[in-house]
């Protein structure tokens, strides 16, 4: 098995992060620093990261409804509330796949499977992410077309794949949008550029995986087979 793959399967990091740890000289094989992510391991080799010996772990898959106001990062001593505060003992090795900013809520996958994390974030899979948004102002059809074409912000082309207005009240617009990208604060930056700031943002779907009736702060456990069929139905 490749060294980077072994680290990701140990549950301590995604494959991309594993590559970085190796190149930074933080990984040793049998006591010797190895800086090649594609280094081939034998079954008896001992691997350590930052001085801690690691081993392969059983993969865990959690679907979590992140409440608004909760920080996605696992370790932040300044955060009032983190996603780890909602998990019982035994799930310490899981990490979030992607992010939802502190003010956003909804569906988040927590796992110790680095391969799943890599595949979900790889452009070739074009994973759809669906959100319910409350926007400040009355969104026009012209603005919807601009969101579909995309706008430039800080060098990034930000756009949506689909957008549908659900309703409007006196001051706000409620809509459903789908994106296949995950740039930092993608939707907040996009609609701020269009002069319709996001008041509320909730992720409700990843590919075929739905948030459903999962309440804020709750999670459910899925098998690897089930989550693979929901997330990558065309690639199984």
N, C-alpha and C positions, 0 to 999 in steps of 0.2 A: 504494500500500500504506500502511496505517496505521503510524504511527511505532512504537507498542508492538509490533505484529506484526513489523515489520522487526527490532526489537531481539531479540525471542524467536527469530526465524528465523536470526539471526546466531550463536546458540548461547551467548551470554554470560549469559542469564538467562531464567527462565520469564516468561510473559506478565504474571503478577501482579507479579513483581519488576520487570519493565520499566516497568510503570505507576508503581511507586514511584520508580524512578530518574528518570523524566521529571518527576514532581511535585516531586522534591527539587532540580530544576534542574541535574542532572548530565548532561543530554543536550543536545547542540547540533546544529542542522541548518545547514550552510553557515556555521558559526562563530557562529551566534546561538542562545541558549538558548531551547528550546521546552518548555513545561510542559503541553501538551495531548496525552494519549496517542493521541487520534484524529486528530492532525494528518496530513494526506495528503502523502505524498512523491512527488516526480517522479523519473523514472529517473536523472537526473543529480545529484540531491541527495547531499551528503556528510554522513554521520551520525557523530558521535563521542560516546563515553561516558567520562566522567572523563578527557577529553583524548586518548583513543585512538580513532582512526578504525576503524569496524567495517564489515563487509560480510557478505553472505549466504554461508552455508557449506553444504556437503553434510551432510545429516543422518546421524548415526551412532546405532545402537541396540545396546547391549550388555546381555546378561543375566548378572548377576554373582552368585556365591554368596559373600556376605559372611561371613567367619569371625567367630566370637565373639572379642571383645576388640579389634576393629577399629573405629575411629571413622568414621562416615558422612560427616562434614564434610570438605570438600576442603582447607581451610586451617585448621590448628590447630597452632601451634608447640609446644603442650604435649602433643599426642597422640603416644603411642608408635608407633602404627600407624594409617594412614589408607587408605581405599579406593584412592586414587591411587597408593599404593606398589605395587599389584598390576597396574597398567596400563603397557604399553610406551609409548614416544614416539609421538606422533601422535594420542593421545586426550586431550590436555590440556584441550580445550574442553568435555568432557562433564561433566554434573552428575547427582547422584542424584535420582530421582523419589520423593519421600517419604523416610522415614527408617526405619532400624532402630537402636535404641540400642546402645551399645557391647557390652552383655552378650548381645545377641540375634544370631541368624545367619539366613542364608538368602537368598531371592530378592530381588534389588534391580535395578532398571532404571537404567542410566546412559545418558544421551543428551545431545545438544545441541539437541534439538527442543523448544522452549518450548511449542508447541501440544500436543504429546503430554503434557507435564507438566501443563498446564492441564486437559486432558480427563480425565486419570487422577484428578485430585484434585477434579473438579467433581461435586457431589452428584447431578446428573441422570443420570449414567452408572451410579451404584451399583455400582462395581467390587467384586467379591468378592475378599477376601483370606483365604487359608486358612493356618492355623498348626498346628504340632504343639507341644503344651505338656507340660512336666513340672511338676506342681503339688505343693507340700508339703502332705501330708495326704491323707486319703481323701475324695475329692469325693462328695457325696451327690446324689441326684436333686433334693432340695429346692434345693440350691445351683445346680444346673443350670437349674432353672426360674427362679430369681432372676436368673441371668446372661442368660437369654432375655428376661425382662421389663425388666431394666436396673436399675442402682443409681446414685444420685446421689453424685458425688465432686467437690468443689471447684466446684460449680455445673454440672458436665457430667453428662449422662445417658449412662452407659457400659453397653453391652449387646453381645451376640453375636447373629448371625442363626441359627447352628446350633452345636450342641455334641454331641460323641459321645465317651463314655468308651471308650478302647481297652483299657486294663488297669490294674490296681492291684497294687502290691506291699505290703510290710509298712508302708511309711511314705509312699509317693507315689502320685499318680494321673497317668496318661498319657492325654491326650485330644487330639481334633482339633476345632478351632473355626473358624468362618467369620464374618467381620465385613465390613460395607460402609462402615465409617467409619474415620477415621484420626486420632483425637484423640491428643494427646501421651501416650505410654506407656499407651495405651488398655487393653491386656489386663493389664498389670502392675498398674495401678491398680484395675481391675475385680476381679481375683481376690484382691488384697490386701484390698479392702473386704469380700469374702466370706470372709476368713480362710483363704485357700488361696494363699499367695504363690507366684509363678512361679519355679521353679528354672532351667528352660531354656525358650527360645522360639525356634522356627525357622519362618520363612515358607517355604511350599512351593508356593504358587500365587497368581497374580494373574489373575482371570478364567480364560481358557483357557490361560494361559502357565504351564507347570510347571517347577519347579526340576529335576526329573528326576535324572539321575546326575551332574550337575555337582558337582565336588568343591570344598570350601572354598578360596577364593582364585582359582578359575578363572572364566573368562567365555566366552561365545560371542556371535558377532555375528549379528544377524537383520536382514533387509531391512525396509523400512518397510511393505511390503505384508503380509509375514508377521506382523509384530508387531501391525499393525492388525487383522488377521483374528482373532488370538488374544485381543486385549484388547477389541475392540469388534465382535463378530460380528453383533450385531443392528442396528448402525448403519452398516453398509457397503452 
